[in-house]
Amino acid sequence: MRPYTIIFSTMSVDGRIATEEGFSRLSCDEDFKIQHELRAWSDAVLVGANTAIKDNPSLTVRKAVGKNPLRVVVDASLKVPPTLDMFSIPGKGVIITTEDHNGEELAKYKERGIVIIRAGVGPEVDLRTAVRALFEMGVRRLMIEGGGTTSYRFLKEGLVDELWITLSPIVFGSGTSIINGERSLLQDLYLRELKVLCGGWVHLRYKVIKREKEV
Ligand SMILES: NC(=O)c1ccc[n+]([C@@H]2O[C@H](COP(=O)([O-])OP(=O)(O)OC[C@H]3O[C@@H](n4cnc5c(N)ncnc54)[C@H](OP(=O)(O)O)[C@@H]3O)[C@@H](O)[C@H]2O)c1
């Protein structure tokens, strides 16, 4: 069993979520509202280690009504500092890493009340094991807020139910792709909803068409 999972990302017209230099401010007010409503709906919000370090997001609900979700980071190499904003706000913080890390390496996180999930060995977290562990912790609704590598890996494992994308009226020309993988995915999608926001942004909601490889 696994949580119902929605990826939420805002991208440039050329499919980038950040420039080479790390600029990623793409949302308008109505987009922020949707993002925070989705956080409030979710039991947990998850980001990749690079997003956690580069953006230091709090992942809390501020532009909508509702309670803060559990805040989760996927970090195979255990590079995120325990002082990140997502861990300093009251409520649970979770790091998903591999079984290669233990003892002293984990102590600095546990001291701050951060929960550690160890899933798989080697350079990649076993995401199937990880989402089962989240489910066992009570997570039924999971929101993924990028970055591109994390979204790619969840999609590749068949662990995503919906993709919510907002298209921002800007061209980046280079930078991190919204789905950033090393091999082709060819994942089919079904468009369920389309809305124009703030007079120029386009919000799209896709259902991910299921494949055989499911949890
Ligand atoms: N516009 C937007 O909506 C938006 C949203 C989010 C992020 N962003 C931008 O996106 C950029 C970051 O994206 P990114 O693609 O570089 O990185 P990312 O997805 O944030 O993080 C990738 C890292 O997460 C860890 N990770 C994720 N899945 C894993 C798995 N299955 N196994 C092992 N480790 C896993 C790995 O860390 P280890 O190195 O520890 O193995 C990997 O290097 C930032 O510049 C950020 O500003 C934009």
The ligand as an ORCA input file, in Angstrom:
! r2SCAN-3c Opt
* xyz 0 1
  N       9.734     25.838     -9.809
  C       9.413     24.893     -8.986
  O       8.221     24.564     -8.835
  C      10.491     24.145     -8.254
  C      10.123     23.202     -7.275
  C      11.118     22.502     -6.627
  C      12.453     22.717     -6.931
  N      12.791     23.635     -7.850
  C      14.215     23.823     -8.206
  O      14.741     22.580     -8.628
  C      16.137     22.543     -8.375
  C      16.504     21.210     -7.761
  O      16.117     20.147     -8.584
  P      17.066     18.888     -8.838
  O      16.458     18.078     -9.922
  O      18.456     19.385     -9.001
  O      17.081     18.130     -7.453
  P      16.034     17.493     -6.405
  O      15.078     16.588     -7.079
  O      15.524     18.568     -5.538
  O      17.046     16.644     -5.523
  C      17.747     15.585     -6.099
  C      18.471     14.850     -5.000
  O      17.522     14.259     -4.128
  C      17.976     13.013     -3.705
  N      17.042     11.980     -4.227
  C      15.845     12.143     -4.797
  N      15.292     10.948     -5.117
  C      16.170     10.031     -4.731
  C      16.215      8.635     -4.806
  N      15.237      7.883     -5.308
  N      17.314      8.027     -4.343
  C      18.317      8.749     -3.828
  N      18.326     10.058     -3.711
  C      17.280     10.693     -4.174
  C      19.376     12.846     -4.295
  O      20.235     13.396     -3.305
  P      21.633     12.774     -2.888
  O      22.604     13.601     -3.605
  O      21.656     12.938     -1.412
  O      21.703     11.357     -3.312
  C      19.325     13.735     -5.508
  O      20.588     14.225     -5.895
  C      16.422     23.704     -7.442
  O      17.152     24.689     -8.164
  C      15.066     24.233     -7.052
  O      15.049     25.627     -6.885
  C      11.840     24.369     -8.513
*
